[in-house]
Amino acid sequence: MREKEKMISSQWYNPIDAELAADRLAIKQILQQFNSMSPALIQERHDLLRPHLGGTQGDFYIEQPFLCDYGYNIHLGEGVYINYHWTVLDCAPVRVGAHTLIGPNVSLYTAIHPLSPQQRNTGIETAKPITIGDNVWIGGSVTILPGITIGDNAVIGAGSVVTHNIPAWAVAVGNPCRVLKTIPHDEAKRETH
Protein backbone atom coordinates (compact mmCIF):
# COMPACT_ATOMS: atom_id res chain seq x y z
CA MET A 1 0.00 0.00 0.00
CA ARG A 2 1.31 3.45 -0.92
CA GLU A 3 1.98 5.97 1.85
CA LYS A 4 -0.65 8.25 0.29
CA GLU A 5 -3.28 5.52 0.61
CA LYS A 6 -2.27 4.92 4.23
CA MET A 7 -2.51 8.65 4.95
CA ILE A 8 -6.00 9.08 3.49
CA SER A 9 -7.28 5.95 5.26
CA SER A 10 -6.07 7.14 8.71
CA GLN A 11 -3.26 4.60 9.04
CA TRP A 12 0.26 5.39 10.23
CA TYR A 13 2.31 6.64 7.28
CA ASN A 14 5.62 8.27 6.40
CA PRO A 15 5.05 11.92 5.34
CA ILE A 16 8.58 12.14 3.93
CA ASP A 17 7.52 9.72 1.18
CA ALA A 18 8.56 11.07 -2.24
CA GLU A 19 5.02 11.05 -3.68
CA LEU A 20 3.60 12.96 -0.69
CA ALA A 21 6.50 15.44 -0.73
CA ALA A 22 5.85 16.07 -4.44
CA ASP A 23 2.12 16.56 -3.74
CA ARG A 24 2.87 19.13 -1.01
CA LEU A 25 5.28 21.01 -3.27
CA ALA A 26 2.75 21.06 -6.11
CA ILE A 27 -0.03 22.60 -3.99
CA LYS A 28 2.39 25.10 -2.43
CA GLN A 29 3.22 26.35 -5.91
CA ILE A 30 -0.49 26.68 -6.75
CA LEU A 31 -1.17 28.44 -3.44
CA GLN A 32 1.73 30.84 -3.98
CA GLN A 33 0.13 31.82 -7.27
CA PHE A 34 -3.39 32.00 -5.73
CA ASN A 35 -2.22 34.10 -2.77
CA SER A 36 -0.32 36.58 -4.97
CA MET A 37 -3.10 37.14 -7.53
CA SER A 38 -4.97 40.44 -7.57
CA PRO A 39 -7.98 40.44 -5.22
CA ALA A 40 -10.00 41.68 -8.21
CA LEU A 41 -9.43 38.36 -10.03
CA ILE A 42 -12.01 36.46 -8.00
CA GLN A 43 -13.14 34.01 -10.68
CA GLU A 44 -9.60 33.43 -11.97
CA ARG A 45 -8.34 32.66 -8.43
CA HIS A 46 -11.11 30.15 -7.81
CA ASP A 47 -10.71 28.61 -11.26
CA LEU A 48 -7.04 28.08 -10.39
CA LEU A 49 -7.89 26.32 -7.10
CA ARG A 50 -10.90 24.25 -8.13
CA PRO A 51 -9.05 21.43 -9.98
CA HIS A 52 -6.65 21.01 -7.05
CA LEU A 53 -9.35 20.56 -4.40
CA GLY A 54 -10.98 17.22 -3.69
CA GLY A 55 -14.37 18.46 -4.77
CA THR A 56 -16.52 21.57 -4.92
CA GLN A 57 -20.28 21.82 -5.19
CA GLY A 58 -20.97 25.04 -7.07
CA ASP A 59 -19.60 28.42 -6.08
CA PHE A 60 -17.32 29.00 -3.10
CA TYR A 61 -15.20 31.92 -1.93
CA ILE A 62 -11.79 31.75 -0.24
CA GLU A 63 -10.06 34.96 0.80
CA GLN A 64 -6.29 35.25 0.48
CA PRO A 65 -4.05 33.95 1.98
CA PHE A 66 -4.97 30.28 2.12
CA LEU A 67 -2.59 27.46 3.08
CA CYS A 68 -3.00 23.68 3.00
CA ASP A 69 -0.91 20.52 2.80
CA TYR A 70 -2.45 18.73 -0.18
CA GLY A 71 -5.65 20.37 -1.42
CA TYR A 72 -7.06 17.14 -2.85
CA ASN A 73 -8.45 16.17 0.55
CA ILE A 74 -10.54 19.35 0.85
CA HIS A 75 -14.21 19.17 -0.19
CA LEU A 76 -16.38 22.32 -0.24
CA GLY A 77 -20.15 22.58 -0.44
CA GLU A 78 -22.14 25.19 -2.37
CA GLY A 79 -21.85 28.76 -1.14
CA VAL A 80 -19.00 28.24 1.35
CA TYR A 81 -17.29 31.48 2.43
CA ILE A 82 -13.82 31.34 4.01
CA ASN A 83 -12.15 34.45 5.38
CA TYR A 84 -8.44 35.42 5.51
CA HIS A 85 -5.67 33.08 6.71
CA TRP A 86 -7.40 29.70 6.44
CA THR A 87 -4.90 26.96 7.31
CA VAL A 88 -5.81 23.31 6.62
CA LEU A 89 -3.54 20.39 7.40
CA ASP A 90 -5.53 18.09 5.12
CA CYS A 91 -3.70 14.81 5.54
CA ALA A 92 -7.16 13.25 5.95
CA PRO A 93 -10.36 14.36 4.22
CA VAL A 94 -11.80 17.73 5.27
CA ARG A 95 -15.43 18.33 4.34
CA VAL A 96 -17.08 21.74 4.66
CA GLY A 97 -20.85 21.74 4.14
CA ALA A 98 -22.95 24.07 2.03
CA HIS A 99 -23.39 27.72 3.08
CA THR A 100 -20.85 27.44 5.90
CA LEU A 101 -19.08 30.63 6.99
CA ILE A 102 -15.51 30.38 8.29
CA GLY A 103 -13.98 33.42 10.01
CA PRO A 104 -10.42 34.73 9.71
CA ASN A 105 -7.43 32.82 11.12
CA VAL A 106 -9.26 29.49 11.37
CA SER A 107 -7.11 26.35 11.43
CA LEU A 108 -8.18 22.76 10.74
CA TYR A 109 -5.67 20.10 11.79
CA THR A 110 -6.15 16.48 10.73
CA ALA A 111 -2.53 15.40 11.43
CA ILE A 112 -1.63 13.41 14.56
CA HIS A 113 1.88 12.65 15.77
CA PRO A 114 2.70 9.77 18.15
CA LEU A 115 2.72 10.54 21.88
CA SER A 116 5.90 8.53 22.38
CA PRO A 117 9.02 10.59 21.55
CA GLN A 118 10.72 7.45 20.23
CA GLN A 119 7.89 6.90 17.75
CA ARG A 120 7.74 10.62 16.88
CA ASN A 121 11.44 10.51 16.06
CA THR A 122 10.75 7.87 13.39
CA GLY A 123 8.78 10.53 11.49
CA ILE A 124 5.55 8.55 11.19
CA GLU A 125 2.17 10.21 11.66
CA THR A 126 -1.51 9.54 11.11
CA ALA A 127 -4.55 11.71 10.45
CA LYS A 128 -8.28 11.77 11.16
CA PRO A 129 -10.91 13.48 9.00
CA ILE A 130 -12.76 16.69 9.90
CA THR A 131 -16.38 17.15 8.87
CA ILE A 132 -18.24 20.46 9.13
CA GLY A 133 -21.96 20.37 8.35
CA ASP A 134 -24.18 22.68 6.32
CA ASN A 135 -24.98 26.24 7.46
CA VAL A 136 -22.27 26.28 10.14
CA TRP A 137 -20.75 29.56 11.36
CA ILE A 138 -17.19 29.28 12.68
CA GLY A 139 -15.88 32.45 14.34
CA GLY A 140 -12.42 33.89 13.91
CA SER A 141 -9.29 32.22 15.29
CA VAL A 142 -10.98 28.86 15.88
CA THR A 143 -8.85 25.70 15.89
CA ILE A 144 -10.48 22.38 14.98
CA LEU A 145 -8.57 19.24 15.94
CA PRO A 146 -8.35 15.84 14.18
CA GLY A 147 -11.40 13.62 13.93
CA ILE A 148 -13.95 16.32 14.74
CA THR A 149 -17.48 16.52 13.33
CA ILE A 150 -19.51 19.71 13.67
CA GLY A 151 -23.22 19.25 13.00
CA ASP A 152 -25.44 21.26 10.68
CA ASN A 153 -26.46 24.78 11.72
CA ALA A 154 -23.97 24.93 14.62
CA VAL A 155 -22.16 28.11 15.70
CA ILE A 156 -18.59 27.98 17.05
CA GLY A 157 -17.55 31.08 18.98
CA ALA A 158 -14.40 33.02 18.14
CA GLY A 159 -11.17 31.74 19.66
CA SER A 160 -12.54 28.28 20.44
CA VAL A 161 -10.46 25.10 20.34
CA VAL A 162 -12.75 22.29 19.20
CA THR A 163 -11.58 19.05 20.83
CA HIS A 164 -14.88 17.10 20.75
CA ASN A 165 -17.73 16.68 18.28
CA ILE A 166 -20.33 19.45 18.32
CA PRO A 167 -23.97 18.51 17.63
CA ALA A 168 -26.26 20.16 15.10
CA TRP A 169 -27.96 23.41 16.14
CA ALA A 170 -25.48 23.98 18.99
CA VAL A 171 -23.80 27.21 20.05
CA ALA A 172 -20.39 26.21 21.41
CA VAL A 173 -17.45 28.28 22.66
CA GLY A 174 -14.24 28.09 24.66
CA ASN A 175 -11.03 26.15 25.14
CA PRO A 176 -11.94 23.37 25.15
CA CYS A 177 -15.05 24.21 23.15
CA ARG A 178 -18.27 23.38 25.02
CA VAL A 179 -21.92 23.59 24.05
CA LEU A 180 -23.62 26.60 25.67
CA LYS A 181 -27.08 26.19 24.23
CA THR A 182 -29.13 24.74 21.42
CA ILE A 183 -30.58 27.06 18.81
CA PRO A 184 -34.37 26.57 18.77
CA HIS A 185 -35.57 25.95 15.24
CA ASP A 186 -38.32 28.59 15.53
CA GLU A 187 -35.72 31.14 16.78
CA ALA A 188 -33.58 30.42 13.74
CA LYS A 189 -36.56 31.17 11.48
CA ARG A 190 -37.37 34.41 13.37
CA GLU A 191 -33.79 35.71 13.02
CA THR A 192 -33.85 35.38 9.23
CA HIS A 193 -37.01 37.52 8.77
Buried (B, 14 or more C-beta within 10 A) or exposed (E): EEBBEBBBEBEBBBBEBEEBEEBBEBBBEBBEEBEEBEEEEEEEBBEBBEEBBBEBEEEBEBBBBBBBBBBBBBBBBBBBBBBBBBBBBBBBBBBBBBBBBBBBBBBBBBBBEBEEEEEEEEEBBBBBBBBBBBBBBBBBBBBBBBBBBBBBBBBBBBBBBBBEEBBBBBBBBBEEBBBEEBBEEEEEEEEEE
